[in-house]
Amino acid sequence: MLFAGKLTLKTRVFLVIAAFAVLILLFYSGLGLTLYGWIHSLGLLGIVLIGAFYTFGLTTPTAFVIILKSMSQGDYLMVAFVASASATVVDTLLFMAVKDQLEKSASELMKSIHNKVGSHNLIFPTIGFFLFGSPLPDELALASMQIGDIRPAKVSAIIFLAKFLILLLAYKTLYGI
């Protein structure tokens, strides 16, 4: 997870920007379509795999685009459901594995944001919910929601709902339903 290590905020932001740059290069070079074709050829297993990559900070943008493209080629509800479920399982396992370090890093990040912006009870958790479903790293969502002593089942429910609803919203916005 991007925020579980000892990287500076500047380095983390650079890595996120680099991930988006790689995504753009991937699809402009044609490799993105090749990757999509391979994943699409795997059927449901491909959706499970790309859903898993929808959780890792640097692969999230690419996975998001491939999931949306897959939703346009088949049963969009099933694709969104399977990808969200797969992402939820991986995200929850990662959250449990690096919870202590993540909480420390997220706490430091949110302290600096609160000092600059102020403390708002509902704004940051709401932003965190939408960040879970966005093509941005999930660590930003966890930091924004300030998830501390929360049970993995609750985290899983939040992650699944956010990913599923944001995928449906993005699909509806891009392709119409």
Backbone torsions as a table, in degrees:
resi	resn	phi	psi	omega
1	MET	NA	140.7	-173.7
2	LEU	-61.1	-33.1	-177.4
3	PHE	-99.7	5.1	-179.3
4	ALA	-87.4	-15.6	-178.7
5	GLY	-91.3	-168.6	-177.8
6	LYS	-107.3	40.0	178.7
7	LEU	-84.6	150.7	176.4
8	THR	-74.5	160.8	178.8
9	LEU	-60.3	-38.9	179.7
10	LYS	-61.4	-42.8	178.8
11	THR	-65.9	-40.8	179.4
12	ARG	-63.6	-43.8	178.5
13	VAL	-63.6	-41.4	177.7
14	PHE	-60.2	-43.0	179.8
15	LEU	-63.1	-39.0	178.1
16	VAL	-65.6	-44.6	178.5
17	ILE	-62.6	-41.2	178.2
18	ALA	-62.3	-38.5	178.7
19	ALA	-62.1	-41.5	177.7
20	PHE	-67.7	-37.2	177.8
21	ALA	-64.4	-42.0	177.4
22	VAL	-63.2	-40.6	177.5
23	LEU	-58.4	-47.5	-179.6
24	ILE	-62.1	-46.0	178.3
25	LEU	-62.9	-39.6	180.0
26	LEU	-58.6	-45.4	-176.3
27	PHE	-81.1	-30.2	176.0
28	TYR	-72.4	-28.8	179.9
29	SER	-80.2	-14.1	-177.8
30	GLY	94.8	-12.1	179.1
31	LEU	-66.6	-29.9	178.4
32	GLY	-61.9	-41.1	178.3
33	LEU	-68.1	-35.7	176.5
34	THR	-65.0	-45.0	177.7
35	LEU	-61.5	-45.1	178.1
36	TYR	-60.3	-44.5	-179.9
37	GLY	-59.8	-41.1	179.2
38	TRP	-66.3	-45.9	179.8
39	ILE	-64.1	-41.5	179.4
40	HIS	-63.5	-34.6	-179.6
41	SER	-68.4	-20.9	179.1
42	LEU	-80.7	-9.2	179.5
43	GLY	68.2	-134.3	-177.2
44	LEU	-62.8	-36.0	177.1
45	LEU	-61.0	-38.8	177.3
46	GLY	-62.9	-38.3	178.4
47	ILE	-67.5	-39.2	177.0
48	VAL	-62.5	-44.8	-179.7
49	LEU	-64.3	-46.9	-177.8
50	ILE	-69.9	-29.7	173.8
51	GLY	-62.7	-39.0	178.0
52	ALA	-63.9	-38.8	179.4
53	PHE	-75.7	-9.5	176.3
54	TYR	-73.8	-1.4	-177.6
55	THR	-105.7	-30.3	-174.8
56	PHE	-77.7	132.7	-173.7
57	GLY	-46.6	-47.4	-173.4
58	LEU	-88.1	-12.6	178.4
59	THR	-104.5	-5.4	-177.1
60	THR	-58.4	-47.4	-178.1
61	PRO	-60.0	-44.5	179.7
62	THR	-64.0	-44.8	179.7
63	ALA	-62.1	-40.9	179.5
64	PHE	-58.0	-46.7	-179.9
65	VAL	-64.9	-43.6	-179.1
66	ILE	-66.3	-39.3	177.7
67	ILE	-63.1	-44.8	178.7
68	LEU	-61.5	-42.0	177.7
69	LYS	-63.7	-40.8	178.0
70	SER	-64.8	-36.9	178.3
71	MET	-63.4	-32.4	-179.3
72	SER	-76.5	-16.0	-177.0
73	GLN	-99.3	-2.5	-176.7
74	GLY	-157.6	-150.4	179.0
75	ASP	-74.1	99.3	-172.6
76	TYR	-61.2	-34.4	179.4
77	LEU	-67.8	-42.9	179.7
78	MET	-65.9	-43.9	-180.0
79	VAL	-61.3	-46.3	179.4
80	ALA	-62.5	-41.9	-179.0
81	PHE	-64.3	-49.6	-177.2
82	VAL	-65.9	-44.6	179.7
83	ALA	-63.6	-41.4	179.3
84	SER	-66.6	-41.2	179.2
85	ALA	-64.1	-44.6	178.6
86	SER	-62.9	-44.9	178.6
87	ALA	-62.3	-39.0	-179.6
88	THR	-63.6	-44.4	-180.0
89	VAL	-61.0	-49.2	-178.4
90	VAL	-65.5	-44.8	179.5
91	ASP	-59.9	-42.8	-179.0
92	THR	-65.9	-42.2	177.4
93	LEU	-62.6	-43.3	177.7
94	LEU	-64.6	-41.8	179.3
95	PHE	-59.1	-44.8	-179.6
96	MET	-67.2	-33.7	-177.3
97	ALA	-72.8	-35.1	-174.5
98	VAL	-120.7	23.5	-173.4
99	LYS	-55.6	-47.8	-176.0
100	ASP	-63.9	-48.8	179.2
101	GLN	-65.1	-40.0	179.8
102	LEU	-63.2	-43.1	179.4
103	GLU	-61.4	-40.6	179.9
104	LYS	-64.9	-48.4	-179.5
105	SER	-65.3	-42.5	179.8
106	ALA	-65.0	-39.1	179.6
107	SER	-62.7	-43.8	178.9
108	GLU	-63.5	-43.4	179.2
109	LEU	-62.2	-47.4	-177.4
110	MET	-68.4	-32.0	176.3
111	LYS	-61.0	-45.1	-179.3
112	SER	-67.8	-36.1	177.8
113	ILE	-68.5	-43.9	179.5
114	HIS	-62.6	-36.4	178.3
115	ASN	-65.0	-33.5	-178.4
116	LYS	-86.5	-39.7	-173.0
117	VAL	-101.2	-34.4	-174.4
118	GLY	109.6	168.9	-178.0
119	SER	-100.2	126.6	178.8
120	HIS	-130.5	122.9	-172.0
121	ASN	-63.1	-42.1	-175.0
122	LEU	-103.1	-20.9	-174.9
123	ILE	-65.6	-49.3	-176.1
124	PHE	-67.3	-42.8	175.2
125	PRO	-62.6	-35.7	178.2
126	THR	-66.6	-44.7	176.8
127	ILE	-60.4	-42.3	178.8
128	GLY	-60.2	-40.4	179.1
129	PHE	-59.6	-46.7	-179.4
130	PHE	-70.6	-31.0	177.1
131	LEU	-65.9	-33.2	177.6
132	PHE	-58.4	-38.2	-178.0
133	GLY	-88.6	-13.9	-176.0
134	SER	-78.1	170.6	176.1
135	PRO	-78.9	12.2	175.1
136	LEU	-88.6	157.7	-178.3
137	PRO	-58.7	140.1	-178.5
138	ASP	-64.3	-22.6	179.2
139	GLU	-61.0	-33.1	176.9
140	LEU	-63.7	-38.3	178.8
141	ALA	-66.7	-45.3	179.6
142	LEU	-61.1	-41.5	179.1
143	ALA	-65.0	-43.7	-178.0
144	SER	-65.4	-37.8	-179.6
145	MET	-79.7	-11.2	-178.6
146	GLN	52.8	50.8	-178.7
147	ILE	-73.5	116.1	-179.0
148	GLY	-116.5	-93.5	-177.4
149	ASP	-87.6	56.0	-179.2
150	ILE	-106.4	141.6	-179.6
151	ARG	-73.6	148.2	179.4
152	PRO	-56.8	-32.6	179.6
153	ALA	-64.6	-39.5	177.7
154	LYS	-67.9	-43.1	177.6
155	VAL	-59.5	-43.6	179.7
156	SER	-60.0	-45.1	179.8
157	ALA	-62.2	-43.4	179.4
158	ILE	-63.6	-46.5	-178.6
159	ILE	-61.3	-49.0	-177.9
160	PHE	-60.6	-49.7	-179.3
161	LEU	-59.5	-44.5	-179.0
162	ALA	-63.1	-49.0	-178.1
163	LYS	-64.0	-45.8	-178.4
164	PHE	-63.1	-48.8	-177.9
165	LEU	-67.2	-39.6	179.1
166	ILE	-68.2	-38.7	175.8
167	LEU	-61.4	-44.7	178.8
168	LEU	-64.1	-42.1	178.8
169	LEU	-63.4	-45.1	178.9
170	ALA	-64.6	-41.1	178.8
171	TYR	-63.1	-46.7	-179.8
172	LYS	-61.5	-41.0	-179.2
173	THR	-66.6	-42.8	-176.8
174	LEU	-81.3	-41.4	-171.7
175	TYR	-114.3	-15.5	-172.9
176	GLY	73.0	155.9	-179.6
177	ILE	-113.9	NA	NA
